[in-house]
Amino acid sequence: PLPMTCTKNHVLANLGTTKDNGWCCDGRQQPGGCRSGLTDFHQSSGLRRFRCEACDFDFCEECYLEQLNSRRCRNGHLLVSLGTSRDDGWGCDGKSEGGCRSKEQGFKTTKGLPRFRCNACDYDLCDRCYSSPPAPKGCNKGHKLRSLGLTRDTGWVCDMGGTPDGCKRNIEKFKESKGIFRFHCEVCDFDLCDKCFEARPCLETNKETERRGVPARCMEVNHSIIPSYWDKSRLEDIPMEKGLNPNEENTMNKFAKIELKGSDLEAIQKLFDSTYKKVYTRDRKGAKVPDRLKIVRVERIQNLQNWAEFRSRQQEVLEEIKKLKDAGEKGVCKNGHELEPLGTTQDNGWGCDGRADGGCLSGITDFHQTKGMNRFRCQKCDFDYCDKCYILRTGAKLCMKGHPLVPLGTTKDNGWGCDNHSTKEGCLRANKTKGIDRYRCEQCDYDLCDKCYQTHIGHVLNNIKTDQMDLHSEESDKDSNTVWLFHGTSTEAATLITRGDFLVDKAGSNAGTLYGRGIYLAESCSKSDEYSRENADGHRCILLCRATLGNILYNDEVSPNIDCLLRQIRDKRYHSLLGDREKCRRTFREFVVYDDDQVYPEFAVWYERVYE
């Protein structure tokens, strides 16, 4: 395989697993940030390191492998992101590879398009061609071959080895395939090495090729889902942009932008003023914090396909919350088994397994240090968590004001009551609390027994700073935790998002990815302002979005363990994440959504920074 290189084409040396953390992955400069979540130095201990000594350039293993499997030019060199171009003095080479995707969407020049380039070969791609896979290739029965990337095992062999043409890498036996790019058909158990895949012809039926020259169909409109305040007469047909998933191929979308006036504009300015907080964070990169954000123009976005996907996902989240409530839910170990709360332990013959998962948050380093602590156990895996690791590694549950409920262990008194007793569901232990595990928010004087804690899922947060927003609030839904939140971006990105949708694989590219790849949102416009970019008119853009948060995963760690957090999201027990930087850093709370269908950009707001 082609060697991985730094930005100046020097080969990266594999330094193995490092024991020091005095280095940082340069993947943090790439779109989407470092794939291991590194944002600075002193976070890299125990990670595999790949280095160019001449350029002082480092990659962690995740960034290294992703770059190995990334899009390359025709001669195999990696394409480097140059960001959004300000001139049109370049052309997309996708035109010679089946046609440029951007020109198909109506773009006449390359000015304002994201550009990916190989300087060595003078080869350029626009963002649509870069992210669009080349024409598919198939096995002998016509099934599509899927890239498995650079393989680390030897348990496969290239199936061209037994044919008259032979394998172009001469792979005829097992143990000869390690470190080779593998392309696989699951149906036929068919494999090709990279060289044989390259020589293989494309499949005859390519949807992109089939529909070129065929007029796109008009979208079938379901009038029942269109909000009552939309101006239907302004909807126009536009091509389906990136991120949208229509039910039928080759369909046009319905889209309009409506400029707000008068009291509607004042309502948005009032929301900006009430959520603004003058606090400096390092994401401002030394820039002065403005005193106020003054709105210049607001457009309401009417994107019918995106709205339909948002409403559909909102209903799915409601159903998923109901199933979680009916089944009850406990935290899980790293293998996905439920952890059983054992209450306060009287012995110390166990150790918290958080030690091997980024370090125990209670400071437990060995056995015989756990007497009197709350224990959560998976018997099948011989796996234990202390209460602090249980909360932050499996997902803390929150009181009604968004504070984490802390396990107090087994109580010896009955001088407390379960707060579910006063709800229509009632306490599942009939409010008999002596000798029962207790979960408490001290700040709100709020308690739950162990049974009610397990079913305390999808609860509604009632202290979001944007809750006062009453413009078009009829489409909000408290049961699914659908709220208003801000997202700062550039004018160019705002155009792509509002005409298409958010792209989770691009999310976080403007800053870091502290909580993994997702759509980062804020309840304070001043936080989103940090990620905006000034356009030629001196204006900046923030999107005011509807976000379905569903069952929220809470985290208040200064340096969160991304693997643990994303494990909970992947297990489908949580729909979003609340990073409480307001608590741990005294800055802002951040909300992260990992499914683009859970966010709808309702308003595009252009504004100016005001310094008094």
C-alpha positions in Angstrom: 0.0 0.0 0.0 1.0 3.6 -0.5 2.8 5.0 2.6 1.1 7.6 4.8 2.9 11.0 4.6 2.8 14.4 6.3 1.6 17.5 4.4 5.0 17.8 2.7 4.9 14.2 1.5 7.5 12.8 4.0 6.7 9.3 5.2 5.5 9.0 8.7 7.4 6.7 11.1 5.5 4.4 13.4 6.7 5.2 17.0 4.4 2.7 18.6 2.5 3.3 21.8 3.8 6.3 23.7 4.1 6.6 27.4 4.3 10.3 27.5 1.8 13.0 26.6 4.1 15.8 25.5 2.8 15.6 22.0 -0.5 16.4 20.2 -2.1 14.9 17.1 -2.0 17.3 14.1 -5.2 15.8 12.9 -6.9 18.5 15.1 -6.2 20.9 12.3 -8.1 18.7 9.8 -11.8 19.2 9.1 -13.7 17.4 11.9 -10.7 17.5 14.3 -8.6 14.7 15.7 -10.5 11.4 15.4 -9.3 10.4 18.9 -10.7 13.6 20.2 -7.3 15.2 21.1 -7.6 19.0 21.3 -4.3 20.0 22.9 -1.1 18.6 24.4 -1.0 16.4 27.5 -3.8 14.1 26.3 -1.9 11.5 24.3 -0.4 9.1 26.8 -1.0 5.5 25.8 -1.9 6.3 22.1 0.0 5.0 19.1 2.0 7.8 17.4 3.0 8.3 13.8 5.6 11.0 13.2 7.5 13.1 10.7 10.6 14.4 12.5 11.5 16.8 9.8 8.2 18.7 10.0 7.5 18.1 13.7 4.2 16.5 12.5 2.3 13.8 14.4 -0.8 11.6 13.9 -2.6 9.4 16.4 -3.6 5.9 15.1 -7.2 6.8 14.3 -6.2 9.8 12.2 -3.5 7.8 10.5 -5.8 5.0 9.5 -8.6 7.4 8.3 -6.1 9.3 6.2 -4.8 6.0 4.7 -8.4 5.3 3.6 -9.2 8.9 2.5 -9.8 10.1 -1.0 -6.6 10.4 -3.2 -5.8 11.8 -6.6 -5.3 9.5 -9.6 -1.7 8.9 -8.6 -2.5 7.9 -5.0 -1.5 11.1 -3.2 -3.7 12.4 -0.4 -5.9 15.4 -1.1 -5.5 18.3 1.3 -8.4 20.5 2.3 -7.8 24.1 1.3 -11.0 25.4 2.8 -13.5 27.6 0.9 -11.9 29.2 -2.1 -12.2 33.0 -2.7 -11.5 32.9 -6.4 -12.6 30.8 -9.4 -9.2 30.3 -10.9 -9.4 26.5 -10.6 -11.5 23.8 -12.0 -12.9 20.6 -10.4 -11.3 17.5 -12.0 -14.5 15.6 -11.2 -15.6 16.7 -14.7 -13.4 14.0 -16.2 -14.7 11.4 -13.8 -18.4 11.3 -14.7 -19.1 15.0 -14.3 -18.7 17.6 -11.5 -21.4 17.2 -8.8 -21.4 20.9 -8.0 -22.0 21.9 -11.6 -24.9 19.4 -11.7 -26.4 21.3 -8.8 -26.3 24.6 -10.7 -23.0 26.1 -9.6 -21.4 27.9 -12.5 -18.0 28.7 -11.0 -15.8 27.3 -8.3 -15.7 30.6 -6.2 -17.1 29.9 -2.7 -16.8 26.1 -3.0 -14.7 24.0 -0.6 -11.5 22.8 -2.4 -9.5 19.7 -2.0 -6.1 19.6 -3.8 -3.0 17.5 -4.7 -0.3 20.1 -5.5 2.1 17.4 -6.9 -0.4 16.4 -9.6 -2.3 19.8 -10.0 -5.5 17.9 -9.2 -8.6 19.5 -7.5 -12.0 18.3 -6.4 -14.9 20.3 -5.0 -16.5 19.1 -1.8 -19.3 17.3 -3.5 -17.0 15.3 -5.7 -14.6 14.7 -2.8 -17.3 13.2 -0.6 -19.1 11.3 -3.5 -17.7 7.8 -3.9 -16.4 6.8 -7.3 -18.5 4.5 -9.5 -19.1 1.2 -7.6 -17.4 -2.0 -8.6 -18.8 -5.5 -8.0 -18.0 -9.1 -7.4 -18.5 -11.8 -10.1 -22.2 -11.8 -9.3 -22.6 -8.0 -9.5 -22.9 -7.2 -5.8 -21.2 -4.0 -4.7 -17.7 -4.4 -3.1 -17.2 -2.5 0.1 -13.9 -1.1 1.2 -12.7 -2.5 4.5 -9.7 -0.2 4.5 -6.2 -1.2 5.5 -6.4 -4.7 7.1 -4.5 -5.6 10.2 -5.2 -9.4 10.0 -4.2 -12.2 7.6 -7.5 -14.1 7.6 -8.3 -13.4 4.0 -6.9 -14.0 0.5 -7.5 -12.2 -2.8 -9.9 -14.2 -4.9 -8.2 -13.3 -8.2 -5.4 -15.6 -7.1 -7.1 -18.7 -8.5 -8.1 -17.1 -11.8 -6.1 -17.1 -15.1 -5.4 -13.4 -14.7 -4.0 -14.0 -11.2 -3.7 -11.5 -8.3 -1.8 -8.4 -9.2 -0.2 -8.5 -5.8 0.5 -12.3 -6.1 -1.5 -13.0 -3.0 -2.2 -16.7 -3.2 -2.1 -17.8 0.5 -3.3 -16.5 3.8 -0.6 -14.6 5.9 0.2 -12.7 2.7 -2.6 -10.2 3.0 -1.7 -8.2 6.2 -1.3 -4.5 5.6 -3.1 -4.6 2.2 -6.3 -2.6 1.3 -9.2 -5.1 1.2 -12.5 -4.9 -0.8 -15.2 -7.3 0.3 -18.6 -8.7 -0.8 -20.5 -10.0 2.3 -23.0 -12.0 0.2 -20.4 -14.1 -1.7 -17.6 -13.9 0.8 -15.5 -12.5 -2.1 -12.3 -10.4 -1.6 -10.0 -8.3 -3.8 -6.8 -6.6 -3.0 -6.4 -2.9 -3.9 -4.5 -3.6 -7.2 -7.1 -6.1 -8.4 -9.9 -3.7 -7.4 -8.3 -0.9 -9.3 -8.2 -3.0 -12.5 -11.8 -4.2 -12.2 -14.4 -2.4 -14.4 -17.2 -0.4 -12.8 -20.7 -1.9 -12.5 -22.8 -1.3 -15.5 -25.8 0.0 -13.5 -24.7 3.3 -11.8 -27.7 5.4 -10.5 -25.7 8.6 -10.9 -25.1 7.8 -14.6 -28.7 6.5 -15.2 -30.4 9.6 -14.1 -28.2 12.1 -15.9 -30.3 13.6 -18.6 -33.6 12.4 -17.0 -35.7 15.3 -15.7 -36.2 15.2 -11.9 -39.7 14.6 -10.6 -41.6 17.1 -8.5 -41.9 16.3 -4.8 -45.2 14.8 -3.6 -46.3 17.3 -0.9 -47.8 16.0 2.4 -49.8 19.1 3.4 -50.5 17.7 6.8 -46.9 18.1 8.0 -46.4 21.7 6.7 -46.5 24.2 9.6 -49.4 26.6 9.6 -47.2 29.6 9.5 -45.3 28.6 6.3 -46.0 30.6 3.2 -46.8 27.8 0.8 -47.0 30.2 -2.2 -43.3 30.9 -1.9 -42.1 27.3 -2.1 -40.0 26.6 -5.2 -38.5 23.4 -6.7 -34.8 23.1 -6.1 -32.4 20.0 -6.5 -32.0 17.7 -3.5 -28.9 18.9 -1.7 -26.3 16.9 0.2 -27.6 15.4 3.5 -31.2 14.9 2.4 -32.7 11.4 2.0 -35.8 11.5 -0.1 -38.0 8.3 -0.4 -37.6 8.3 -4.2 -34.5 9.0 -6.3 -34.2 11.9 -8.7 -36.8 14.1 -6.8 -36.9 17.9 -6.5 -37.2 19.5 -3.1 -39.5 22.4 -2.1 -37.7 25.4 -0.6 -38.2 29.1 0.3 -36.6 31.8 2.4 -38.9 34.3 4.0 -37.4 37.5 5.5 -38.8 38.4 8.9 -40.1 41.9 9.6 -41.5 44.0 12.5 -42.5 42.1 15.7 -41.0 38.8 14.5 -37.6 40.4 14.0 -37.9 42.0 17.5 -38.7 38.6 19.0 -35.4 37.2 17.7 -33.4 40.2 18.9 -35.0 39.8 22.3 -34.0 36.2 22.4 -30.4 37.1 21.5 -30.3 39.8 24.2 -31.6 37.5 26.9 -29.3 34.6 26.2 -26.1 36.6 25.7 -23.4 36.2 28.3 -20.2 38.1 28.1 -17.7 35.3 28.9 -14.3 34.6 27.2 -13.4 31.1 26.2 -10.3 29.9 24.4 -12.4 29.2 21.3 -12.3 33.0 20.7 -8.5 32.6 20.1 -7.6 35.9 21.7 -10.3 38.0 20.1 -12.2 40.5 22.2 -15.7 39.5 23.5 -18.4 41.8 22.1 -20.8 43.6 24.4 -23.9 42.7 22.3 -25.0 41.1 19.1 -27.2 43.4 16.9 -29.4 41.6 14.4 -29.3 42.9 10.8 -31.5 40.4 9.0 -33.4 37.2 9.7 -34.7 34.6 7.2 -37.2 31.8 8.0 -36.1 28.6 6.2 -38.8 26.5 4.5 -37.1 23.3 3.5 -39.8 20.7 3.1 -37.7 17.6 2.7 -35.5 18.5 5.7 -38.7 19.3 7.8 -40.3 16.0 6.9 -37.1 14.1 8.0 -37.1 16.1 11.2 -40.7 15.4 12.1 -40.3 11.7 11.3 -37.3 11.4 13.5 -39.1 13.4 16.3 -41.8 10.7 16.3 -39.2 7.9 16.4 -37.5 9.5 19.4 -40.9 9.6 21.2 -41.4 5.9 20.6 -37.9 5.1 21.7 -38.3 7.0 24.9 -41.5 5.2 25.6 -39.8 1.8 25.1 -37.0 2.8 27.4 -39.4 3.9 30.1 -41.4 0.7 29.9 -38.3 -1.5 30.1 -36.5 0.5 32.7 -32.8 1.2 32.2 -29.6 0.6 34.1 -26.1 1.5 33.1 -24.1 -1.0 31.1 -20.5 -2.4 31.3 -18.2 -2.0 28.3 -19.6 -5.2 26.8 -23.2 -3.9 26.9 -24.5 -5.9 29.9 -26.5 -4.2 32.6 -24.8 -3.1 35.8 -26.6 -4.2 39.0 -26.6 -1.6 41.8 -25.3 -3.4 44.9 -25.7 -0.3 47.2 -23.1 0.6 49.8 -20.5 -2.1 50.2 -19.0 -3.2 53.6 -16.1 -5.0 52.1 -13.1 -3.7 50.1 -12.2 -6.8 48.2 -13.0 -5.2 44.8 -11.6 -2.5 42.6 -13.3 0.0 40.3 -12.7 -0.9 36.6 -12.8 2.7 35.7 -9.0 2.4 36.3 -8.6 0.9 32.9 -11.1 3.3 31.3 -9.3 6.6 31.6 -8.8 6.3 35.4 -11.2 5.9 38.3 -13.0 9.2 39.1 -12.9 8.4 42.8 -9.2 8.0 42.7 -9.3 4.2 43.3 -6.0 2.7 42.0 -6.2 -0.9 43.4 -8.2 -3.3 45.5 -8.8 -2.7 49.3 -9.8 0.9 48.8 -13.5 0.6 48.2 -15.1 -0.1 51.6 -18.2 2.1 52.2 -18.5 3.0 48.6 -21.5 2.5 46.2 -20.9 -0.4 43.9 -22.4 -1.2 40.5 -21.5 -4.7 39.1 -21.7 -6.9 36.0 -21.4 -10.4 37.4 -21.0 -11.9 33.9 -17.9 -9.8 33.1 -16.6 -9.5 36.7 -16.8 -5.7 36.1 -17.3 -3.0 38.7 -17.9 0.7 38.9 -17.8 3.1 41.8 -20.6 5.6 41.9 -18.7 8.5 40.3 -17.6 6.3 37.4 -21.1 4.9 37.1 -22.6 8.4 36.7 -20.1 9.7 34.2 -19.2 6.6 32.3 -22.8 5.2 31.8 -24.7 8.5 31.7 -25.9 10.5 34.6 -29.7 11.1 34.9 -30.9 14.6 35.7 -33.4 16.3 37.9 -36.0 18.5 36.2 -33.6 21.4 36.2 -30.7 19.6 34.5 -28.6 18.8 37.6 -27.1 15.2 37.9 -28.8 12.8 40.4 -26.1 11.5 42.7 -26.3 7.9 44.1 -26.2 8.0 47.9 -26.2 4.3 48.4 -28.5 2.3 50.7 -30.2 4.5 53.2 -30.7 3.5 56.9 -33.4 6.0 57.6 -36.8 6.8 56.0 -36.7 10.5 56.5 -37.0 11.1 52.8 -39.6 10.5 50.1 -39.4 9.7 46.5 -40.5 12.7 44.4 -42.2 10.4 41.9 -44.8 9.9 44.6 -46.5 13.2 43.7 -46.6 12.5 39.9 -49.4 10.7 38.0 -47.2 7.6 37.6 -46.5 7.4 41.4 -43.5 5.9 43.2 -42.8 2.3 42.1 -41.9 1.4 45.7 -45.0 3.1 47.1 -42.8 5.7 48.8 -41.4 3.2 51.3 -37.8 4.3 51.3 -36.0 2.7 54.3 -33.2 0.4 53.2 -33.6 1.5 49.6 -30.9 3.0 47.2 -31.4 6.7 47.0 -30.6 9.1 44.1 -30.5 12.8 45.0 -30.1 16.4 43.7 -29.0 18.4 46.7 -29.5 21.7 44.9 -33.2 21.1 44.2 -34.0 18.8 47.2 -35.1 16.2 44.7 -35.0 12.4 45.4 -35.7 9.2 43.6 -35.8 5.6 44.8 -33.8 3.0 42.8 -36.9 1.7 40.8 -38.0 5.2 39.8 -34.4 6.1 38.9 -34.3 3.3 36.4 -37.5 4.5 34.6 -36.5 8.2 34.9 -35.8 8.5 31.1 -36.5 11.3 28.6 -37.4 13.8 31.3 -38.1 17.3 30.2 -35.5 20.0 30.9 -37.3 23.2 32.0 -34.3 25.5 32.4 -33.1 25.9 28.8 -32.3 29.6 28.3 -34.1 29.7 25.0 -37.4 28.5 26.5 -38.8 32.0 26.4 -38.9 31.9 22.6 -42.6 32.0 21.7 -42.3 32.7 18.0 -43.7 29.6 16.1 -43.6 27.6 19.4 -46.6 25.6 18.3 -44.4 23.0 16.6 -42.2 22.4 19.7 -42.7 19.2 21.7 -41.7 18.9 25.3 -42.2 15.1 25.5 -39.3 14.6 23.0 -37.3 17.5 24.5 -37.5 19.5 21.3 -36.0 22.9 22.1 -34.6 26.0 20.4 -30.8 26.1 20.2 -28.1 28.2 18.4 -25.4 27.0 15.9 -22.7 29.5 14.8 -21.2 29.0 11.3 -20.0 30.9 8.1 -22.3 32.4 5.5 -21.2 29.7 3.0 -21.9 26.8 5.3 -25.2 28.3 6.4 -26.3 28.3 2.7 -25.4 24.6 2.3 -27.0 23.6 5.6 -30.3 25.5 5.0 -30.7 24.3 1.4 -29.6 20.8 2.3 -29.0 19.6 5.9 -26.3 19.4 8.6 -23.5 16.8 7.8 -22.3 15.1 10.9 -19.1 14.1 9.2 -18.3 17.8 8.8 -19.6 18.9 12.2 -17.0 20.2 14.6 -14.6 21.2 11.8 -14.8 24.8 12.8 -13.5 24.1 16.3 -12.7 20.9 18.1 -14.6 17.7 18.7 -14.6 17.5 22.5 -17.6 15.1 22.6 -17.0 13.4 19.3 -18.3 14.1 15.8 -21.8 15.6 16.1 -23.8 18.8 15.6 -22.7 21.2 18.4 -25.4 23.6 19.6 -25.7 26.2 22.4 -28.4 27.8 24.5 -26.5 31.1 24.5 -26.0 33.1 21.3 -22.6 34.3 22.7 -21.2 30.7 22.6 -22.3 30.2 19.0 -20.9 33.6 18.1 -17.4 32.1 18.8 -17.8 29.9 15.7 -19.2 32.4 13.3 -17.2 33.9 10.4 -17.5 37.5 9.1 -18.6 37.8 5.4 -17.7 40.5 2.9 -20.5 42.7 4.3 -19.1 42.6 7.8 -22.0 40.4 9.0 -21.9 37.1 10.8 -24.4 34.2 10.8 -26.0 32.1 13.5 -28.7 29.4 12.8 -31.5 29.2 15.3 -32.6 25.6 15.2 -35.2 23.2 16.6 -33.4 20.3 18.2 -34.9 17.1 19.4 -32.7 16.1 22.4 -34.7 13.1 23.5 -33.0 11.1 26.3 -30.0 13.3 27.2 -26.6 12.0 28.3 -25.1 14.3 30.8 -21.4 15.0 31.4 -19.5 17.5 33.5 -16.0 16.3 33.2 -13.2 18.8 32.3 -11.6 16.2 30.0 -14.4 13.8 29.0 -13.7 10.2 28.0 -15.1 10.2 24.5 -15.1 6.4 24.0 -17.3 5.9 27.1 -19.7 8.7 26.0 -20.1 7.5 22.4 -20.6 4.0 23.6 -23.7 5.1 25.4 -24.9 6.9 22.3 -24.2 3.9 20.0 -26.2 1.7 22.4 -29.3 3.7 21.4 -30.0 4.6 25.1 -29.4 8.3 24.5 -30.3 10.7 21.7 -28.0 13.6 22.6 -25.3 14.8 25.0 -25.3 17.8 27.4 -21.7 18.9 28.1 -21.9 21.0 31.3 -19.0 23.3 30.7 -20.9 25.9 32.7 -20.4 23.8 35.8 -16.8 22.5 35.2 -15.3 25.6 33.4 -17.9 28.4 34.3 -18.4 29.0 30.6 -21.4 27.5 28.7 -23.5 24.4 28.4 -23.1 22.6 25.1 -25.6 20.3 23.5 -24.4 17.7 20.9 -26.7 15.8 18.6 -25.4 12.9 16.6 -28.2 12.5 14.0 -28.8 15.3 11.6 -32.5 14.5 11.4 -32.9 15.7 15.0 -32.0 19.3 14.1 -33.9 21.6 11.8 -32.4 25.1 11.0 -35.5 27.2 11.2 -33.9 30.7 11.1 -30.8 32.1 9.5 -29.8 35.2 11.5 -27.3 37.7 10.2 -25.9 40.1 12.8 -23.1 42.5 13.8 -20.8 42.5 16.9 -21.2 45.6 19.0 -18.4 46.9 21.1 -19.3 49.7 23.6 
